[in-house]
Amino acid sequence: MSEEKEEIRYILKFYFKKGKNATQAAKKICDVYGHDAVSIRVAQIWFKRFQSGNFNVKDTPRS
């Protein structure tokens, strides 16, 4: 995983803990990092993961 992806995930986690929704978080991140930094769909996937109590921002190993 690239360092930038991990950084984006930490920022998503920050916005989640601040009570923002995935769309708000993605838009704010893209304002700073560029329009292709993170999609709303990817942000939604990570927010769903955080809602389930999993705050690990690392990729899960694939077999």
CHARMM-style PDB file with segment names, atoms N, HN, CA, C and O in Angstrom:
ATOM      1  N   MET     1       0.853  -1.175   0.000  1.00  0.00      PROA
ATOM      2  CA  MET     1       0.000   0.000   0.000  1.00  0.00      PROA
ATOM      3  C   MET     1       0.891   1.227   0.000  1.00  0.00      PROA
ATOM      4  O   MET     1       1.901   1.278   0.703  1.00  0.00      PROA
ATOM      5  N   SER     2       0.512   2.200  -0.784  1.00  0.00      PROA
ATOM      6  HN  SER     2      -0.308   2.158  -1.355  1.00  0.00      PROA
ATOM      7  CA  SER     2       1.309   3.415  -0.819  1.00  0.00      PROA
ATOM      8  C   SER     2       1.076   4.227   0.452  1.00  0.00      PROA
ATOM      9  O   SER     2       0.030   4.140   1.094  1.00  0.00      PROA
ATOM     10  N   GLU     3       2.083   5.012   0.784  1.00  0.00      PROA
ATOM     11  HN  GLU     3       2.933   5.083   0.263  1.00  0.00      PROA
ATOM     12  CA  GLU     3       1.965   5.850   1.980  1.00  0.00      PROA
ATOM     13  C   GLU     3       0.822   6.842   1.843  1.00  0.00      PROA
ATOM     14  O   GLU     3       0.149   7.154   2.825  1.00  0.00      PROA
ATOM     15  N   GLU     4       0.596   7.339   0.630  1.00  0.00      PROA
ATOM     16  HN  GLU     4       1.143   7.085  -0.168  1.00  0.00      PROA
ATOM     17  CA  GLU     4      -0.478   8.306   0.431  1.00  0.00      PROA
ATOM     18  C   GLU     4      -1.846   7.672   0.690  1.00  0.00      PROA
ATOM     19  O   GLU     4      -2.713   8.305   1.292  1.00  0.00      PROA
ATOM     20  N   LYS     5      -2.049   6.431   0.245  1.00  0.00      PROA
ATOM     21  HN  LYS     5      -1.345   5.916  -0.243  1.00  0.00      PROA
ATOM     22  CA  LYS     5      -3.327   5.753   0.507  1.00  0.00      PROA
ATOM     23  C   LYS     5      -3.549   5.594   2.004  1.00  0.00      PROA
ATOM     24  O   LYS     5      -4.649   5.820   2.507  1.00  0.00      PROA
ATOM     25  N   GLU     6      -2.505   5.207   2.701  1.00  0.00      PROA
ATOM     26  HN  GLU     6      -1.611   5.024   2.292  1.00  0.00      PROA
ATOM     27  CA  GLU     6      -2.624   5.039   4.148  1.00  0.00      PROA
ATOM     28  C   GLU     6      -2.930   6.377   4.814  1.00  0.00      PROA
ATOM     29  O   GLU     6      -3.739   6.447   5.739  1.00  0.00      PROA
ATOM     30  N   GLU     7      -2.285   7.427   4.345  1.00  0.00      PROA
ATOM     31  HN  GLU     7      -1.627   7.371   3.593  1.00  0.00      PROA
ATOM     32  CA  GLU     7      -2.538   8.766   4.886  1.00  0.00      PROA
ATOM     33  C   GLU     7      -3.997   9.162   4.670  1.00  0.00      PROA
ATOM     34  O   GLU     7      -4.635   9.698   5.575  1.00  0.00      PROA
ATOM     35  N   ILE     8      -4.522   8.902   3.478  1.00  0.00      PROA
ATOM     36  HN  ILE     8      -4.003   8.467   2.743  1.00  0.00      PROA
ATOM     37  CA  ILE     8      -5.925   9.208   3.174  1.00  0.00      PROA
ATOM     38  C   ILE     8      -6.844   8.438   4.116  1.00  0.00      PROA
ATOM     39  O   ILE     8      -7.844   8.982   4.585  1.00  0.00      PROA
ATOM     40  N   ARG     9      -6.519   7.195   4.395  1.00  0.00      PROA
ATOM     41  HN  ARG     9      -5.706   6.754   4.014  1.00  0.00      PROA
ATOM     42  CA  ARG     9      -7.351   6.382   5.292  1.00  0.00      PROA
ATOM     43  C   ARG     9      -7.345   6.926   6.712  1.00  0.00      PROA
ATOM     44  O   ARG     9      -8.374   6.905   7.388  1.00  0.00      PROA
ATOM     45  N   TYR    10      -6.204   7.409   7.166  1.00  0.00      PROA
ATOM     46  HN  TYR    10      -5.369   7.426   6.617  1.00  0.00      PROA
ATOM     47  CA  TYR    10      -6.160   8.037   8.492  1.00  0.00      PROA
ATOM     48  C   TYR    10      -7.023   9.297   8.521  1.00  0.00      PROA
ATOM     49  O   TYR    10      -7.690   9.580   9.516  1.00  0.00      PROA
ATOM     50  N   ILE    11      -7.004  10.043   7.429  1.00  0.00      PROA
ATOM     51  HN  ILE    11      -6.462   9.813   6.620  1.00  0.00      PROA
ATOM     52  CA  ILE    11      -7.829  11.254   7.357  1.00  0.00      PROA
ATOM     53  C   ILE    11      -9.306  10.874   7.335  1.00  0.00      PROA
ATOM     54  O   ILE    11     -10.122  11.535   7.977  1.00  0.00      PROA
ATOM     55  N   LEU    12      -9.658   9.815   6.603  1.00  0.00      PROA
ATOM     56  HN  LEU    12      -8.995   9.278   6.082  1.00  0.00      PROA
ATOM     57  CA  LEU    12     -11.044   9.332   6.612  1.00  0.00      PROA
ATOM     58  C   LEU    12     -11.464   8.945   8.026  1.00  0.00      PROA
ATOM     59  O   LEU    12     -12.570   9.261   8.463  1.00  0.00      PROA
ATOM     60  N   LYS    13     -10.580   8.264   8.729  1.00  0.00      PROA
ATOM     61  HN  LYS    13      -9.681   8.007   8.373  1.00  0.00      PROA
ATOM     62  CA  LYS    13     -10.866   7.868  10.117  1.00  0.00      PROA
ATOM     63  C   LYS    13     -11.075   9.097  10.992  1.00  0.00      PROA
ATOM     64  O   LYS    13     -11.964   9.112  11.843  1.00  0.00      PROA
ATOM     65  N   PHE    14     -10.263  10.119  10.788  1.00  0.00      PROA
ATOM     66  HN  PHE    14      -9.540  10.107  10.097  1.00  0.00      PROA
ATOM     67  CA  PHE    14     -10.399  11.374  11.531  1.00  0.00      PROA
ATOM     68  C   PHE    14     -11.788  11.982  11.302  1.00  0.00      PROA
ATOM     69  O   PHE    14     -12.474  12.348  12.256  1.00  0.00      PROA
ATOM     70  N   TYR    15     -12.195  12.085  10.032  1.00  0.00      PROA
ATOM     71  HN  TYR    15     -11.637  11.788   9.257  1.00  0.00      PROA
ATOM     72  CA  TYR    15     -13.504  12.666   9.733  1.00  0.00      PROA
ATOM     73  C   TYR    15     -14.635  11.795  10.279  1.00  0.00      PROA
ATOM     74  O   TYR    15     -15.656  12.320  10.724  1.00  0.00      PROA
ATOM     75  N   PHE    16     -14.467  10.482  10.252  1.00  0.00      PROA
ATOM     76  HN  PHE    16     -13.638  10.056   9.891  1.00  0.00      PROA
ATOM     77  CA  PHE    16     -15.464   9.587  10.836  1.00  0.00      PROA
ATOM     78  C   PHE    16     -15.639   9.894  12.319  1.00  0.00      PROA
ATOM     79  O   PHE    16     -16.761  10.017  12.810  1.00  0.00      PROA
ATOM     80  N   LYS    17     -14.523  10.014  13.023  1.00  0.00      PROA
ATOM     81  HN  LYS    17     -13.612   9.914  12.624  1.00  0.00      PROA
ATOM     82  CA  LYS    17     -14.581  10.281  14.467  1.00  0.00      PROA
ATOM     83  C   LYS    17     -15.117  11.678  14.762  1.00  0.00      PROA
ATOM     84  O   LYS    17     -15.635  11.925  15.851  1.00  0.00      PROA
ATOM     85  N   LYS    18     -14.996  12.595  13.798  1.00  0.00      PROA
ATOM     86  HN  LYS    18     -14.575  12.394  12.914  1.00  0.00      PROA
ATOM     87  CA  LYS    18     -15.539  13.949  13.959  1.00  0.00      PROA
ATOM     88  C   LYS    18     -17.042  13.997  13.685  1.00  0.00      PROA
ATOM     89  O   LYS    18     -17.679  15.031  13.887  1.00  0.00      PROA
ATOM     90  N   GLY    19     -17.611  12.873  13.223  1.00  0.00      PROA
ATOM     91  HN  GLY    19     -17.093  12.033  13.059  1.00  0.00      PROA
ATOM     92  CA  GLY    19     -19.044  12.820  12.972  1.00  0.00      PROA
ATOM     93  C   GLY    19     -19.451  13.228  11.566  1.00  0.00      PROA
ATOM     94  O   GLY    19     -20.635  13.425  11.295  1.00  0.00      PROA
ATOM     95  N   LYS    20     -18.489  13.356  10.677  1.00  0.00      PROA
ATOM     96  HN  LYS    20     -17.527  13.196  10.897  1.00  0.00      PROA
ATOM     97  CA  LYS    20     -18.811  13.682   9.283  1.00  0.00      PROA
ATOM     98  C   LYS    20     -19.265  12.414   8.570  1.00  0.00      PROA
ATOM     99  O   LYS    20     -19.054  11.305   9.061  1.00  0.00      PROA
ATOM    100  N   ASN    21     -19.889  12.587   7.408  1.00  0.00      PROA
ATOM    101  HN  ASN    21     -20.060  13.488   7.008  1.00  0.00      PROA
ATOM    102  CA  ASN    21     -20.243  11.404   6.627  1.00  0.00      PROA
ATOM    103  C   ASN    21     -19.204  11.191   5.528  1.00  0.00      PROA
ATOM    104  O   ASN    21     -18.337  12.038   5.314  1.00  0.00      PROA
ATOM    105  N   ALA    22     -19.294  10.076   4.843  1.00  0.00      PROA
ATOM    106  HN  ALA    22     -19.998   9.388   5.016  1.00  0.00      PROA
ATOM    107  CA  ALA    22     -18.281   9.698   3.854  1.00  0.00      PROA
ATOM    108  C   ALA    22     -18.196  10.700   2.708  1.00  0.00      PROA
ATOM    109  O   ALA    22     -17.102  11.006   2.234  1.00  0.00      PROA
ATOM    110  N   THR    23     -19.326  11.207   2.264  1.00  0.00      PROA
ATOM    111  HN  THR    23     -20.214  10.958   2.649  1.00  0.00      PROA
ATOM    112  CA  THR    23     -19.327  12.172   1.166  1.00  0.00      PROA
ATOM    113  C   THR    23     -18.622  13.455   1.573  1.00  0.00      PROA
ATOM    114  O   THR    23     -17.801  13.982   0.822  1.00  0.00      PROA
ATOM    115  N   GLN    24     -18.939  13.957   2.758  1.00  0.00      PROA
ATOM    116  HN  GLN    24     -19.605  13.529   3.368  1.00  0.00      PROA
ATOM    117  CA  GLN    24     -18.279  15.170   3.249  1.00  0.00      PROA
ATOM    118  C   GLN    24     -16.774  14.962   3.350  1.00  0.00      PROA
ATOM    119  O   GLN    24     -15.994  15.823   2.944  1.00  0.00      PROA
ATOM    120  N   ALA    25     -16.376  13.828   3.887  1.00  0.00      PROA
ATOM    121  HN  ALA    25     -17.010  13.129   4.217  1.00  0.00      PROA
ATOM    122  CA  ALA    25     -14.951  13.534   4.065  1.00  0.00      PROA
ATOM    123  C   ALA    25     -14.245  13.464   2.714  1.00  0.00      PROA
ATOM    124  O   ALA    25     -13.180  14.057   2.541  1.00  0.00      PROA
ATOM    125  N   ALA    26     -14.824  12.751   1.766  1.00  0.00      PROA
ATOM    126  HN  ALA    26     -15.689  12.269   1.907  1.00  0.00      PROA
ATOM    127  CA  ALA    26     -14.201  12.609   0.446  1.00  0.00      PROA
ATOM    128  C   ALA    26     -14.043  13.965  -0.231  1.00  0.00      PROA
ATOM    129  O   ALA    26     -13.002  14.246  -0.825  1.00  0.00      PROA
ATOM    130  N   LYS    27     -15.065  14.798  -0.145  1.00  0.00      PROA
ATOM    131  HN  LYS    27     -15.911  14.569   0.337  1.00  0.00      PROA
ATOM    132  CA  LYS    27     -14.994  16.118  -0.780  1.00  0.00      PROA
ATOM    133  C   LYS    27     -13.915  16.987  -0.146  1.00  0.00      PROA
ATOM    134  O   LYS    27     -13.183  17.679  -0.853  1.00  0.00      PROA
ATOM    135  N   LYS    28     -13.811  16.958   1.169  1.00  0.00      PROA
ATOM    136  HN  LYS    28     -14.406  16.396   1.744  1.00  0.00      PROA
ATOM    137  CA  LYS    28     -12.794  17.758   1.849  1.00  0.00      PROA
ATOM    138  C   LYS    28     -11.388  17.262   1.508  1.00  0.00      PROA
ATOM    139  O   LYS    28     -10.478  18.064   1.298  1.00  0.00      PROA
ATOM    140  N   ILE    29     -11.215  15.956   1.454  1.00  0.00      PROA
ATOM    141  HN  ILE    29     -11.954  15.304   1.624  1.00  0.00      PROA
ATOM    142  CA  ILE    29      -9.908  15.385   1.104  1.00  0.00      PROA
ATOM    143  C   ILE    29      -9.542  15.759  -0.333  1.00  0.00      PROA
ATOM    144  O   ILE    29      -8.401  16.130  -0.607  1.00  0.00      PROA
ATOM    145  N   CYS    30     -10.495  15.662  -1.235  1.00  0.00      PROA
ATOM    146  HN  CYS    30     -11.422  15.360  -1.012  1.00  0.00      PROA
ATOM    147  CA  CYS    30     -10.228  15.999  -2.636  1.00  0.00      PROA
ATOM    148  C   CYS    30      -9.947  17.488  -2.823  1.00  0.00      PROA
ATOM    149  O   CYS    30      -9.211  17.865  -3.735  1.00  0.00      PROA
ATOM    150  N   ASP    31     -10.517  18.328  -1.985  1.00  0.00      PROA
ATOM    151  HN  ASP    31     -11.116  18.022  -1.244  1.00  0.00      PROA
ATOM    152  CA  ASP    31     -10.209  19.763  -2.036  1.00  0.00      PROA
ATOM    153  C   ASP    31      -8.728  20.011  -1.785  1.00  0.00      PROA
ATOM    154  O   ASP    31      -8.136  20.920  -2.366  1.00  0.00      PROA
ATOM    155  N   VAL    32      -8.137  19.204  -0.923  1.00  0.00      PROA
ATOM    156  HN  VAL    32      -8.618  18.466  -0.450  1.00  0.00      PROA
ATOM    157  CA  VAL    32      -6.732  19.384  -0.548  1.00  0.00      PROA
ATOM    158  C   VAL    32      -5.791  18.579  -1.447  1.00  0.00      PROA
ATOM    159  O   VAL    32      -4.779  19.105  -1.911  1.00  0.00      PROA
ATOM    160  N   TYR    33      -6.117  17.312  -1.696  1.00  0.00      PROA
ATOM    161  HN  TYR    33      -6.939  16.885  -1.319  1.00  0.00      PROA
ATOM    162  CA  TYR    33      -5.206  16.398  -2.387  1.00  0.00      PROA
ATOM    163  C   TYR    33      -5.474  16.255  -3.886  1.00  0.00      PROA
ATOM    164  O   TYR    33      -4.700  15.615  -4.597  1.00  0.00      PROA
ATOM    165  N   GLY    34      -6.553  16.840  -4.360  1.00  0.00      PROA
ATOM    166  HN  GLY    34      -7.182  17.361  -3.782  1.00  0.00      PROA
ATOM    167  CA  GLY    34      -6.899  16.716  -5.774  1.00  0.00      PROA
ATOM    168  C   GLY    34      -8.122  15.844  -5.968  1.00  0.00      PROA
ATOM    169  O   GLY    34      -8.442  15.004  -5.127  1.00  0.00      PROA
ATOM    170  N   HSD    35      -8.802  16.050  -7.081  1.00  0.00      PROA
ATOM    171  HN  HSD    35      -8.543  16.733  -7.764  1.00  0.00      PROA
ATOM    172  CA  HSD    35     -10.103  15.405  -7.295  1.00  0.00      PROA
ATOM    173  C   HSD    35     -10.050  13.886  -7.361  1.00  0.00      PROA
ATOM    174  O   HSD    35     -11.077  13.230  -7.184  1.00  0.00      PROA
ATOM    175  N   ASP    36      -8.887  13.318  -7.609  1.00  0.00      PROA
ATOM    176  HN  ASP    36      -8.053  13.851  -7.752  1.00  0.00      PROA
ATOM    177  CA  ASP    36      -8.801  11.858  -7.695  1.00  0.00      PROA
ATOM    178  C   ASP    36      -8.167  11.218  -6.460  1.00  0.00      PROA
ATOM    179  O   ASP    36      -7.758  10.057  -6.503  1.00  0.00      PROA
ATOM    180  N   ALA    37      -8.085  11.961  -5.377  1.00  0.00      PROA
ATOM    181  HN  ALA    37      -8.417  12.904  -5.342  1.00  0.00      PROA
ATOM    182  CA  ALA    37      -7.441  11.449  -4.153  1.00  0.00      PROA
ATOM    183  C   ALA    37      -8.215  10.279  -3.558  1.00  0.00      PROA
ATOM    184  O   ALA    37      -7.622   9.276  -3.158  1.00  0.00      PROA
ATOM    185  N   VAL    38      -9.525  10.405  -3.500  1.00  0.00      PROA
ATOM    186  HN  VAL    38     -10.006  11.220  -3.825  1.00  0.00      PROA
ATOM    187  CA  VAL    38     -10.373   9.335  -2.970  1.00  0.00      PROA
ATOM    188  C   VAL    38     -11.774   9.516  -3.544  1.00  0.00      PROA
ATOM    189  O   VAL    38     -12.274  10.636  -3.643  1.00  0.00      PROA
ATOM    190  N   SER    39     -12.393   8.416  -3.917  1.00  0.00      PROA
ATOM    191  HN  SER    39     -11.986   7.506  -3.837  1.00  0.00      PROA
ATOM    192  CA  SER    39     -13.762   8.492  -4.431  1.00  0.00      PROA
ATOM    193  C   SER    39     -14.742   8.425  -3.263  1.00  0.00      PROA
ATOM    194  O   SER    39     -14.411   7.953  -2.176  1.00  0.00      PROA
ATOM    195  N   ILE    40     -15.933   8.902  -3.513  1.00  0.00      PROA
ATOM    196  HN  ILE    40     -16.202   9.286  -4.396  1.00  0.00      PROA
ATOM    197  CA  ILE    40     -16.979   8.829  -2.487  1.00  0.00      PROA
ATOM    198  C   ILE    40     -17.258   7.365  -2.157  1.00  0.00      PROA
ATOM    199  O   ILE    40     -17.480   7.024  -0.995  1.00  0.00      PROA
ATOM    200  N   ARG    41     -17.247   6.503  -3.166  1.00  0.00      PROA
ATOM    201  HN  ARG    41     -17.067   6.780  -4.110  1.00  0.00      PROA
ATOM    202  CA  ARG    41     -17.513   5.071  -2.932  1.00  0.00      PROA
ATOM    203  C   ARG    41     -16.467   4.449  -2.016  1.00  0.00      PROA
ATOM    204  O   ARG    41     -16.812   3.702  -1.101  1.00  0.00      PROA
ATOM    205  N   VAL    42     -15.198   4.749  -2.252  1.00  0.00      PROA
ATOM    206  HN  VAL    42     -14.918   5.355  -2.995  1.00  0.00      PROA
ATOM    207  CA  VAL    42     -14.136   4.214  -1.391  1.00  0.00      PROA
ATOM    208  C   VAL    42     -14.298   4.755   0.028  1.00  0.00      PROA
ATOM    209  O   VAL    42     -14.130   4.014   0.996  1.00  0.00      PROA
ATOM    210  N   ALA    43     -14.620   6.033   0.154  1.00  0.00      PROA
ATOM    211  HN  ALA    43     -14.756   6.635  -0.633  1.00  0.00      PROA
ATOM    212  CA  ALA    43     -14.846   6.616   1.479  1.00  0.00      PROA
ATOM    213  C   ALA    43     -15.999   5.897   2.182  1.00  0.00      PROA
ATOM    214  O   ALA    43     -15.922   5.631   3.382  1.00  0.00      PROA
ATOM    215  N   GLN    44     -17.065   5.583   1.443  1.00  0.00      PROA
ATOM    216  HN  GLN    44     -17.127   5.799   0.468  1.00  0.00      PROA
ATOM    217  CA  GLN    44     -18.200   4.869   2.031  1.00  0.00      PROA
ATOM    218  C   GLN    44     -17.791   3.487   2.519  1.00  0.00      PROA
ATOM    219  O   GLN    44     -18.236   3.045   3.578  1.00  0.00      PROA
ATOM    220  N   ILE    45     -16.954   2.807   1.761  1.00  0.00      PROA
ATOM    221  HN  ILE    45     -16.592   3.166   0.900  1.00  0.00      PROA
ATOM    222  CA  ILE    45     -16.482   1.476   2.168  1.00  0.00      PROA
ATOM    223  C   ILE    45     -15.714   1.576   3.477  1.00  0.00      PROA
ATOM    224  O   ILE    45     -15.923   0.774   4.388  1.00  0.00      PROA
ATOM    225  N   TRP    46     -14.824   2.561   3.571  1.00  0.00      PROA
ATOM    226  HN  TRP    46     -14.655   3.212   2.832  1.00  0.00      PROA
ATOM    227  CA  TRP    46     -14.038   2.716   4.799  1.00  0.00      PROA
ATOM    228  C   TRP    46     -14.917   3.143   5.976  1.00  0.00      PROA
ATOM    229  O   TRP    46     -14.705   2.682   7.098  1.00  0.00      PROA
ATOM    230  N   PHE    47     -15.890   4.009   5.739  1.00  0.00      PROA
ATOM    231  HN  PHE    47     -16.062   4.383   4.828  1.00  0.00      PROA
ATOM    232  CA  PHE    47     -16.783   4.424   6.822  1.00  0.00      PROA
ATOM    233  C   PHE    47     -17.598   3.238   7.327  1.00  0.00      PROA
ATOM    234  O   PHE    47     -17.835   3.118   8.529  1.00  0.00      PROA
ATOM    235  N   LYS    48     -18.027   2.364   6.426  1.00  0.00      PROA
ATOM    236  HN  LYS    48     -17.835   2.462   5.449  1.00  0.00      PROA
ATOM    237  CA  LYS    48     -18.768   1.171   6.840  1.00  0.00      PROA
ATOM    238  C   LYS    48     -17.878   0.289   7.718  1.00  0.00      PROA
ATOM    239  O   LYS    48     -18.332  -0.272   8.715  1.00  0.00      PROA
ATOM    240  N   ARG    49     -16.625   0.179   7.340  1.00  0.00      PROA
ATOM    241  HN  ARG    49     -16.256   0.636   6.530  1.00  0.00      PROA
ATOM    242  CA  ARG    49     -15.659  -0.597   8.128  1.00  0.00      PROA
ATOM    243  C   ARG    49     -15.483   0.022   9.518  1.00  0.00      PROA
ATOM    244  O   ARG    49     -15.471  -0.689  10.523  1.00  0.00      PROA
ATOM    245  N   PHE    50     -15.349   1.337   9.566  1.00  0.00      PROA
ATOM    246  HN  PHE    50     -15.360   1.915   8.750  1.00  0.00      PROA
ATOM    247  CA  PHE    50     -15.203   2.020  10.857  1.00  0.00      PROA
ATOM    248  C   PHE    50     -16.463   1.845  11.712  1.00  0.00      PROA
ATOM    249  O   PHE    50     -16.366   1.654  12.925  1.00  0.00      PROA
ATOM    250  N   GLN    51     -17.635   1.909  11.090  1.00  0.00      PROA
ATOM    251  HN  GLN    51     -17.713   2.065  10.105  1.00  0.00      PROA
ATOM    252  CA  GLN    51     -18.889   1.736  11.820  1.00  0.00      PROA
ATOM    253  C   GLN    51     -18.984   0.358  12.453  1.00  0.00      PROA
ATOM    254  O   GLN    51     -19.626   0.193  13.490  1.00  0.00      PROA
ATOM    255  N   SER    52     -18.353  -0.625  11.843  1.00  0.00      PROA
ATOM    256  HN  SER    52     -17.831  -0.491  11.001  1.00  0.00      PROA
ATOM    257  CA  SER    52     -18.386  -1.981  12.395  1.00  0.00      PROA
ATOM    258  C   SER    52     -17.391  -2.151  13.542  1.00  0.00      PROA
ATOM    259  O   SER    52     -17.326  -3.210  14.166  1.00  0.00      PROA
ATOM    260  N   GLY    53     -16.610  -1.092  13.815  1.00  0.00      PROA
ATOM    261  HN  GLY    53     -16.662  -0.232  13.307  1.00  0.00      PROA
ATOM    262  CA  GLY    53     -15.657  -1.149  14.918  1.00  0.00      PROA
ATOM    263  C   GLY    53     -14.238  -1.474  14.493  1.00  0.00      PROA
ATOM    264  O   GLY    53     -13.342  -1.549  15.333  1.00  0.00      PROA
ATOM    265  N   ASN    54     -14.022  -1.667  13.203  1.00  0.00      PROA
ATOM    266  HN  ASN    54     -14.750  -1.606  12.520  1.00  0.00      PROA
ATOM    267  CA  ASN    54     -12.684  -1.972  12.689  1.00  0.00      PROA
ATOM    268  C   ASN    54     -12.015  -0.662  12.263  1.00  0.00      PROA
ATOM    269  O   ASN    54     -12.386  -0.067  11.252  1.00  0.00      PROA
ATOM    270  N   PHE    55     -11.038  -0.226  13.038  1.00  0.00      PROA
ATOM    271  HN  PHE    55     -10.737  -0.710  13.859  1.00  0.00      PROA
ATOM    272  CA  PHE    55     -10.355   1.031  12.750  1.00  0.00      PROA
ATOM    273  C   PHE    55      -8.959   0.820  12.178  1.00  0.00      PROA
ATOM    274  O   PHE    55      -8.167   1.760  12.107  1.00  0.00      PROA
ATOM    275  N   ASN    56      -8.654  -0.406  11.771  1.00  0.00      PROA
ATOM    276  HN  ASN    56      -9.297  -1.170  11.829  1.00  0.00      PROA
ATOM    277  CA  ASN    56      -7.365  -0.698  11.153  1.00  0.00      PROA
ATOM    278  C   ASN    56      -7.370  -0.145   9.726  1.00  0.00      PROA
ATOM    279  O   ASN    56      -8.234  -0.509   8.928  1.00  0.00      PROA
ATOM    280  N   VAL    57      -6.424   0.723   9.402  1.00  0.00      PROA
ATOM    281  HN  VAL    57      -5.722   1.018  10.051  1.00  0.00      PROA
ATOM    282  CA  VAL    57      -6.394   1.340   8.077  1.00  0.00      PROA
ATOM    283  C   VAL    57      -5.472   0.604   7.101  1.00  0.00      PROA
ATOM    284  O   VAL    57      -5.271   1.056   5.974  1.00  0.00      PROA
ATOM    285  N   LYS    58      -4.922  -0.513   7.529  1.00  0.00      PROA
ATOM    286  HN  LYS    58      -5.086  -0.880   8.445  1.00  0.00      PROA
ATOM    287  CA  LYS    58      -4.053  -1.313   6.655  1.00  0.00      PROA
ATOM    288  C   LYS    58      -4.909  -2.174   5.727  1.00  0.00      PROA
ATOM    289  O   LYS    58      -6.044  -2.520   6.056  1.00  0.00      PROA
ATOM    290  N   ASP    59      -4.356  -2.514   4.570  1.00  0.00      PROA
ATOM    291  HN  ASP    59      -3.434  -2.234   4.303  1.00  0.00      PROA
ATOM    292  CA  ASP    59      -5.033  -3.445   3.667  1.00  0.00      PROA
ATOM    293  C   ASP    59      -5.120  -4.816   4.318  1.00  0.00      PROA
ATOM    294  O   ASP    59      -4.204  -5.231   5.028  1.00  0.00      PROA
ATOM    295  N   THR    60      -6.214  -5.515   4.078  1.00  0.00      PROA
ATOM    296  HN  THR    60      -6.958  -5.178   3.501  1.00  0.00      PROA
ATOM    297  CA  THR    60      -6.308  -6.893   4.552  1.00  0.00      PROA
ATOM    298  C   THR    60      -5.583  -7.778   3.547  1.00  0.00      PROA
ATOM    299  O   THR    60      -5.688  -7.555   2.341  1.00  0.00      PROA
ATOM    300  N   PRO    61      -4.853  -8.773   4.023  1.00  0.00      PROA
ATOM    301  CA  PRO    61      -4.114  -9.640   3.101  1.00  0.00      PROA
ATOM    302  C   PRO    61      -5.053 -10.389   2.166  1.00  0.00      PROA
ATOM    303  O   PRO    61      -6.136 -10.822   2.561  1.00  0.00      PROA
ATOM    304  N   ARG    62      -4.623 -10.530   0.933  1.00  0.00      PROA
ATOM    305  HN  ARG    62      -3.744 -10.178   0.612  1.00  0.00      PROA
ATOM    306  CA  ARG    62      -5.417 -11.273  -0.053  1.00  0.00      PROA
ATOM    307  C   ARG    62      -4.744 -12.603  -0.320  1.00  0.00      PROA
ATOM    308  O   ARG    62      -3.517 -12.709  -0.346  1.00  0.00      PROA
ATOM    309  N   SER    63      -5.572 -13.614  -0.517  1.00  0.00      PROA
ATOM    310  HN  SER    63      -6.568 -13.529  -0.496  1.00  0.00      PROA
ATOM    311  CA  SER    63      -4.994 -14.944  -0.770  1.00  0.00      PROA
ATOM    312  C   SER    63      -4.958 -15.260  -2.245  1.00  0.00      PROA
ATOM    313  OT1 SER    63      -4.504 -16.336  -2.635  1.00  0.00      PROA
TER     314      SER     63
END
